[in-house]
């Protein structure tokens, strides 16, 4: 399953299931494991945030100085 498909499934489920959405916001790793069987490694921090109609988030990946190659930038936001 591609990252885009997975992301869309999580968003759709959050829109349709208020209790899943609350679990996703408070404990995203457990919510994903329970609802979709997705395990996130312990050494990975996962944060779920809800955008508002006038509020958007821009995720800035690690800088190239940290050893990330420019060609890798498109995959940095992947789960």
HELIX and SHEET records of a PDB file:
HELIX    1   1 UNK A    3  UNK A   16  1                                  14    
HELIX    2   2 UNK A   18  UNK A   26  1                                   9    
HELIX    3   3 UNK A   28  UNK A   36  1                                   9    
HELIX    4   4 UNK A   64  UNK A   66  5                                   3    
HELIX    5   5 UNK A   70  UNK A   75  5                                   6    
END                                                                             
